[in-house]
Amino acid sequence: MTSSTLAHSFAAGNNATQSERSMMELRRAAKVERYVVLDVLRNRWVIAYAVFFMAATDLLLRFGGTGPRALVSLLNLVLLLIPLVTIVFVTLYWHGQREFNEILLCQPITRTTLFVGLFGGVVLPLVVAFVLGVSVPLLARGVIGTESRGTLGLLLVVGVMLTAVFGALAVLIAGQVTDRLKGLALALGVWLILAIAWDALMLSVAMSFPARTVGPALLTLTFANPVDLARVLMVLHFDIAALMGATGAVFSTTLGGSRGVLTALGALGVWVLIPVLFALRAFNRRDF
């Protein structure tokens, strides 16, 4: 389906009731999403992304087994690679859709509908690529049917949530910064701070604050970083807080068990919602 064909498919249905228009907007968002998904899937980088996860997961399972060591190694790969690939790819793709957006906005389609279709269409292929890339080697080795399936399921949830979070941050950056290179530089800066430099800040706080007040400070910094929240989710499920440093120990003590997992999941959901709302606001105000 070409962009012109997609535009022509929106031409009908102007004389409709409010409920019918709502249904039409949902169908139009689905059409946009389907077009974007097909466009993204033609990009070889997405295929390479899935193949890389397949190869990495297979190697980790081959040399580390299905125990905590292999799963922690896979978690570390997820925490570094998913944010980087997602925020860079979505930022570049969003900037490249200006002409496509201009064509569709000449049709009877709202900006909110177009935004929802674009966001879903660009994030969904990355989610599918990650899930397939991790699941196929696990299925091939029969790991999903063992007692580790709960942990592996949570790992997949963490990867999907991180994809959504950094996809949301990417569309926010692309919506605020019109220059493609500046947007890419800002996206890389955000990833560098959240995925790498934040650990140095956590260590500095842990060493600077007295023992009785370091817990609340670390919890605050954890909720301010989706990567640390994703790490904490796995820490609470693995019950290996000692391997993940002071952050994991504090979270395990303060929000141990299912309550901590639900709290971290809810916080990750907020990390998706807030950037998306601000990005939608910028999209609605942008002069295309």
C-alpha positions as CSV (number, residue, x, y, z in Angstrom):
1,M,0.0,0.0,0.0
2,T,1.5,3.4,-1.1
3,S,1.0,6.6,0.8
4,S,-1.2,8.0,-2.0
5,T,-3.4,4.9,-1.9
6,L,-3.7,5.2,1.9
7,A,-4.7,8.9,1.5
8,H,-7.4,8.1,-1.0
9,S,-8.9,5.5,1.4
10,F,-9.7,8.3,3.9
11,A,-11.8,10.3,1.5
12,A,-15.2,8.7,2.2
13,G,-17.4,8.9,5.3
14,N,-17.8,12.6,5.9
15,N,-21.6,12.4,6.5
16,A,-21.6,10.1,9.5
17,T,-22.8,10.2,13.1
18,Q,-20.5,10.8,16.1
19,S,-20.3,7.1,16.9
20,E,-19.6,6.2,13.3
21,R,-16.9,8.8,13.1
22,S,-15.3,7.4,16.2
23,M,-15.2,4.0,14.6
24,M,-13.9,5.5,11.4
25,E,-11.1,7.2,13.3
26,L,-10.2,3.8,14.9
27,R,-10.1,2.2,11.5
28,R,-8.1,5.0,10.0
29,A,-5.6,4.7,12.9
30,A,-5.4,1.0,12.2
31,K,-4.8,1.7,8.4
32,V,-2.0,4.1,9.2
33,E,-0.5,1.6,11.7
34,R,-0.6,-1.2,9.1
35,Y,1.1,1.0,6.5
36,V,3.8,2.0,9.0
37,V,4.4,-1.6,10.1
38,L,4.8,-2.7,6.5
39,D,7.2,0.2,5.8
40,V,9.2,-0.5,8.9
41,L,9.4,-4.2,8.2
42,R,11.0,-3.4,4.8
43,N,13.9,-1.9,6.8
44,R,16.7,-4.4,7.1
45,W,17.8,-3.0,10.5
46,V,14.7,-4.4,12.2
47,I,15.4,-7.9,10.7
48,A,19.0,-7.6,11.8
49,Y,17.8,-6.5,15.3
50,A,15.7,-9.7,15.6
51,V,18.6,-11.9,14.2
52,F,21.0,-10.4,16.7
53,F,18.8,-11.2,19.7
54,M,18.4,-14.8,18.3
55,A,22.1,-15.2,18.1
56,A,22.9,-13.6,21.4
57,T,20.2,-15.6,23.3
58,D,21.3,-18.8,21.7
59,L,25.0,-18.2,22.7
60,L,24.1,-17.2,26.2
61,L,22.0,-20.4,26.7
62,R,24.6,-22.5,25.0
63,F,27.5,-21.4,27.3
64,G,25.5,-20.3,30.4
65,G,22.7,-22.8,30.6
66,T,19.3,-21.7,31.8
67,G,20.4,-20.6,35.3
68,P,20.5,-17.1,36.8
69,R,23.9,-16.4,35.3
70,A,22.7,-16.7,31.7
71,L,19.4,-14.9,32.4
72,V,21.3,-12.0,34.1
73,S,23.6,-11.7,31.1
74,L,20.5,-11.6,28.8
75,L,19.0,-9.0,31.1
76,N,22.0,-6.8,30.9
77,L,21.9,-7.1,27.1
78,V,18.2,-6.1,27.1
79,L,18.8,-3.1,29.4
80,L,21.6,-1.7,27.1
81,L,20.5,-2.6,23.6
82,I,16.7,-2.1,23.6
83,P,16.9,1.5,24.7
84,L,19.6,2.4,22.3
85,V,18.1,0.8,19.2
86,T,14.6,2.0,20.0
87,I,15.3,5.6,20.7
88,V,17.7,6.0,17.7
89,F,15.5,4.1,15.2
90,V,12.2,5.7,16.2
91,T,13.8,9.2,16.3
92,L,15.2,8.9,12.8
93,Y,12.0,7.3,11.4
94,W,9.8,9.9,12.9
95,H,11.8,12.7,11.3
96,G,11.6,11.0,8.0
97,Q,7.8,10.9,8.0
98,R,7.2,14.7,7.4
99,E,6.0,14.4,3.8
100,F,3.9,11.3,4.6
101,N,2.2,13.3,7.4
102,E,1.6,16.3,5.2
103,I,-0.2,14.1,2.6
104,L,-2.4,12.4,5.2
105,L,-3.3,15.6,7.0
106,C,-4.8,16.9,3.8
107,Q,-7.3,14.1,4.2
108,P,-10.2,13.8,6.7
109,I,-8.1,12.4,9.5
110,T,-7.4,14.0,12.8
111,R,-3.8,14.6,14.0
112,T,-4.5,12.4,17.1
113,T,-5.5,9.5,14.9
114,L,-2.5,9.9,12.7
115,F,-0.2,10.1,15.8
116,V,-1.6,6.9,17.3
117,G,-1.2,5.1,14.0
118,L,2.4,6.3,13.5
119,F,3.4,5.5,17.1
120,G,1.9,2.0,17.1
121,G,3.2,1.2,13.7
122,V,6.8,2.1,14.5
123,V,7.0,0.5,18.0
124,L,5.1,-2.7,17.2
125,P,7.7,-4.2,14.8
126,L,10.5,-3.5,17.3
127,V,8.5,-5.3,20.0
128,V,7.8,-8.3,17.7
129,A,11.5,-8.4,16.6
130,F,12.6,-8.5,20.3
131,V,10.0,-11.1,21.4
132,L,10.8,-13.4,18.4
133,G,14.5,-12.9,18.8
134,V,14.5,-14.1,22.4
135,S,11.6,-16.6,22.2
136,V,12.8,-18.7,19.2
137,P,16.1,-19.9,20.8
138,L,14.2,-20.5,24.1
139,L,11.6,-22.6,22.3
140,A,14.3,-24.4,20.4
141,R,16.0,-25.4,23.6
142,G,12.9,-26.2,25.5
143,V,13.5,-23.6,28.2
144,I,10.0,-22.0,28.1
145,G,8.5,-25.3,29.4
146,T,10.7,-25.5,32.5
147,E,10.5,-23.8,35.9
148,S,12.2,-20.7,34.3
149,R,9.3,-19.8,32.2
150,G,8.0,-17.2,34.8
151,T,11.3,-15.4,34.9
152,L,11.6,-15.5,31.1
153,G,8.1,-14.2,30.7
154,L,8.9,-11.3,33.0
155,L,12.1,-10.7,30.9
156,L,9.9,-10.4,27.8
157,V,7.6,-8.0,29.6
158,V,10.6,-5.9,30.6
159,G,11.8,-5.7,27.0
160,V,8.4,-4.8,25.7
161,M,8.0,-2.0,28.3
162,L,11.4,-0.6,27.6
163,T,10.6,-0.6,23.9
164,A,7.4,1.4,24.6
165,V,9.2,3.8,27.0
166,F,12.1,4.7,24.7
167,G,9.7,4.8,21.7
168,A,7.7,7.4,23.6
169,L,10.8,9.3,24.5
170,A,11.9,9.2,20.8
171,V,8.7,10.6,19.5
172,L,8.8,13.3,22.1
173,I,12.4,14.3,21.1
174,A,11.5,14.2,17.4
175,G,8.4,16.3,18.0
176,Q,10.4,19.0,19.9
177,V,13.5,19.1,17.8
178,T,12.9,19.6,14.1
179,D,16.5,19.1,13.0
180,R,17.3,15.5,12.4
181,L,20.9,15.5,13.5
182,K,20.1,17.5,16.6
183,G,17.3,15.1,17.4
184,L,19.6,12.1,17.0
185,A,22.3,13.7,19.2
186,L,19.7,14.4,21.9
187,A,18.4,10.8,21.6
188,L,21.9,9.4,22.1
189,G,22.4,11.8,25.0
190,V,19.2,10.6,26.7
191,W,20.3,6.9,26.2
192,L,23.8,7.6,27.5
193,I,22.5,9.3,30.7
194,L,19.7,6.7,31.5
195,A,21.5,3.5,30.5
196,I,25.1,4.3,31.5
197,A,25.8,7.5,33.4
198,W,22.9,7.0,35.8
199,D,24.8,4.1,37.6
200,A,27.6,6.5,38.5
201,L,25.0,8.9,40.0
202,M,23.5,6.1,42.0
203,L,26.9,5.0,43.3
204,S,27.7,8.6,44.2
205,V,24.5,9.0,46.1
206,A,24.9,5.7,47.9
207,M,28.4,6.7,49.1
208,S,27.4,10.3,50.0
209,F,24.2,9.8,51.9
210,P,24.2,8.4,55.5
211,A,22.9,4.9,55.8
212,R,19.5,5.9,57.3
213,T,18.6,8.2,54.4
214,V,20.2,6.5,51.5
215,G,17.2,4.2,50.9
216,P,14.6,7.0,50.0
217,A,17.2,8.8,47.8
218,L,18.0,5.6,45.8
219,L,14.3,4.8,45.4
220,T,13.7,8.3,44.1
221,L,16.5,8.0,41.6
222,T,15.2,4.6,40.6
223,F,11.7,5.8,39.7
224,A,13.4,8.7,37.8
225,N,15.0,6.2,35.4
226,P,13.0,3.5,33.4
227,V,16.1,1.4,32.9
228,D,16.7,1.1,36.6
229,L,13.0,0.3,37.1
230,A,13.3,-2.5,34.5
231,R,16.4,-3.8,36.3
232,V,14.6,-3.7,39.7
233,L,11.6,-5.7,38.2
234,M,14.0,-8.6,37.4
235,V,15.9,-8.2,40.7
236,L,12.7,-8.7,42.7
237,H,11.7,-11.7,40.7
238,F,15.2,-13.3,40.6
239,D,15.7,-12.6,44.3
240,I,19.4,-11.7,43.5
241,A,19.5,-8.2,44.9
242,A,23.1,-8.7,46.0
243,L,24.2,-9.1,42.3
244,M,22.5,-5.8,41.3
245,G,24.0,-3.5,44.0
246,A,22.5,-1.1,46.4
247,T,19.5,-0.3,44.3
248,G,18.3,-3.9,44.2
249,A,18.9,-4.4,47.9
250,V,16.9,-1.2,48.9
251,F,14.0,-2.1,46.6
252,S,14.0,-5.8,47.8
253,T,13.8,-4.6,51.4
254,T,11.3,-1.8,50.9
255,L,9.0,-3.1,48.1
256,G,9.7,-6.8,48.1
257,G,7.4,-9.4,46.6
258,S,4.5,-8.8,44.2
259,R,3.9,-5.3,45.5
260,G,7.3,-4.2,44.3
261,V,6.8,-5.8,40.9
262,L,3.4,-4.1,40.4
263,T,4.8,-0.8,41.6
264,A,7.7,-1.0,39.1
265,L,5.3,-2.0,36.3
266,G,3.0,0.9,37.1
267,A,5.9,3.3,37.1
268,L,7.1,2.0,33.7
269,G,3.5,2.6,32.4
270,V,3.7,6.2,33.6
271,W,7.0,6.5,31.8
272,V,5.2,5.5,28.6
273,L,2.1,7.7,29.1
274,I,3.7,11.0,30.0
275,P,6.1,11.3,27.0
276,V,3.4,10.1,24.7
277,L,1.0,12.8,25.9
278,F,3.6,15.6,25.6
279,A,4.6,14.2,22.1
280,L,1.0,14.2,21.0
281,R,0.6,17.8,22.2
282,A,3.7,18.8,20.2
283,F,2.4,16.9,17.2
284,N,-1.0,18.7,17.3
285,R,0.7,22.1,17.5
286,R,3.4,21.4,14.9
287,D,3.2,23.4,11.6
288,F,3.6,20.7,8.9
